[in-house]
Amino acid sequence: MDNKRLLIVDDHPVFRAGLKQVVIGVGGFEVVAEADTGESALMQIRHLGPDIVMLDLAMPGMDGLEVMEHLSEEDKLPMVIVVTSYDDKAYLDRAFELGARAFVIKDSAVTDLVDCLEAVCNGGIYISPSLGRNKPLLPKIDHSAASALEQLTPTERQVLVKLAQFKTSKHIAKELGMSYRTVQNHRSHICSKLGLRGAHQLMGFACDNASKIMPG
């Protein structure tokens, strides 16, 4: 099996070196490039087409979220692992709205990255446990939630299926022939019906229960 090709994006060279060392130690990955600005990251993503991008949010010039906004316009997205100091649910939700597969806090990156890379490469998502220390971030489906799935309209189920495939709202709008705002409304209605809060919970639910929401 070929190694996963990985780009590390952070404006601190010492931290980049630390991430690279961890990734190499895991095995199965090749760090094909590094970038210290959002502009450089975007250029290298388009030129090299890495499988995985480890992306800091706070950078001079174009920040990590802006990079992800530009990427959301592309037809093919790399797997984005956000590695940040921002221990904030607002950044977490925005990152997942823009297609992130993982959200890792820098303070625990060395210990989290092994589990994170395994989860992402196996088609799941990952959030640093330290971010959810006060309450669960990804609720497990129970009987009431399973019943709630039956309340979704066919279109809402289509949107949920697309989310399980890691499609952004812009991609979903294009594929289903509807406006971006309509997709956002569907996402909001799904969250309301399933008792979910935020993009990270919605994405976690979609990934954990893909087999239940796929059309038969």
N, C-alpha and C positions, 0 to 999 in steps of 0.2 A: 504494500500500500504506500502510495506517495505521501511524503510529508505535507502537512498543511503549511501554506505559505503565509507568513505573518508580518505585518507592519506595526511598528511601535511608534506612537506619536505622543511626545511630551517635551516641554521646553526645558526640562532639567536633565542634563546629560548623565549625571550620577544615577538618577532614578531610572532612566532608560536602560543604563547598563545593568542595574539590578533586575529589572524586568526580563531583560534578555537572558541573564544568567539563569533565572528561574525557568523560563521557557525552554532553554536548551537542556536543562536538567530533567525536565519532564519527558523529553523525547517525542519524536513524531512530528516535530515542528521545525520549520526553517525560517529564521528571521531574515527576510529578503531586503528590508530597508528600515531606516529610522527617519523621523521627521520632527522638527522642533517648532513648527508653525502650522496653523490650519491650512494656509495656502499651499505649503509644501506637501502636506498630507493629502490634500485633494488631488494635486497633480500626480503624486506617486500612486494613489489608489487607481486613478484613471489609466496611468501608464503601465503599472505592474499587475493590476488585477489581483491583489492578495486575497486569500480565503478569509483571513481574520485581521481585523484592525483593533489594536489596543489604543484607545483614544482618551487623552486627558480633556477635561472640559475647560479649564482655565489656562488660556494661552494668549500671548500678545497678538493683536490683530484679530484674525478670524478665530473664534473659539470653537470648542468641540461641538456644541449644539448647532452652530452655523455650518460646520462641515457636514453634519448629519442632515441638515435641511437641504444642502446642495445634493447630497447623495440620494435623498428621497426622490429626486427628479430622474435618477438613473434607472435603467431597465433592470440591471442586475446589481444587487447590494452585497457587499462583503458582510461577514458576521462581525458586528461591532461590539466590543467589550469596552465599556466605559470604565476607566480607572481614574478616580477623582478623590479630592479631599472634601468635596461637598456632601456632607451627611444631611441631605435635605430631600424630603419626599417630593417637592415640586420639581427638582432637577431629575429625580428618579422617574417620575411620570412623564416628563417631557422627553427624556431619552427613550423610553419605551414607545411613546407615540411616534417617534422618528425612526423606530426600527431596531433599537439596541437589543442585543441578546442577553447582555449581562451588565451589572452595575456593581463595581468593586470599589471598596473604600481603600485609599492608599495605605492607611495605617495597618490594615490587615491583608494587603495584597500578596505578600510573600506566602502566607498560610492559605489564602483563599484561591490562588490562581490554579492550583492543581485540580481542585474540585470544579472550579469555574470552567476550565478548558474541557474537562471531561463532559460536563453538562451541555455546554454549547455544541461540542462536536457530535453529541448524541441526539441533537435536535431539541434540546430543552433550553431553559433560561436559568440565570443564576443571579442572586442578589446576596451581597455580603451579609452573613448572619448578624453582624454587629449593627447593621442599619435597622434591623427589625427586633432589636433587643427589648423594646417595650411592648410590642404586640405582633402577632403574626402578619406578615405581608402578603402571603399567598395562601388563602384559606383552602382547605381540602373540600372537595365536593361531598355533600351528604345527601340524604334522601330528598330533603326539601329542595336543594339546588337541582337535583336530577329532575324533579317534577317541574321545576321552573323552566327547564329547557323546552318543555312542551308548550310553554306560553310564547316562545319566540315565533315571530312570523317567518315565512320562508326566506325573505330577504335578510332578516336579522341573522338567520342561520348561515346564509351565504357569507355575510360579513364575518361572522365568527370563524367559519372555515378558512377564510382568507387570512385572518389574524393568526390562526394556527399554523399557517404557511409562512409566517413572518412577513406579510405584506403590510406596507404602510397605508395610511388612509388615502394618500395620493394614488398609490398603485391600485388600491381597491376601487376607488372612484373610476379610474380609467378602465379597469377590467370589467366592472359591472355597469358601466355606462351611466353613472350618476355623478352629481356634483360632490366636491370635497365636503361641503357643509352637510349634505345629506348623509354621507358616511359618518361624519361626526355625530349627527343626530342619532343614527342607528346605534353607534357605540354607546352613547349615553343611555338609550332605551334598554340596551342589553344589560348594562351595569345596573340599572334600576331594577329590572326584572330578576336578576340573579343575585342582587345584594352585594355587588362588587364596588370597590372604591378605587378609582384611578386606573391609569393605563397599565401599570405593572400587575395589578390584580386581574384585570381583564386578559392580558397576555398570558399570565400564569394559568388562568382557568382554561383558556383556549388550548394551550399546549398540553395540560394535564388531562384534558377530556376530549382530545381530538377525535378519538374513535367513537365517542358518543354523539358528536355533532356532525360528523361527515354524513352526507346523504346516503341512504341505503340503496 
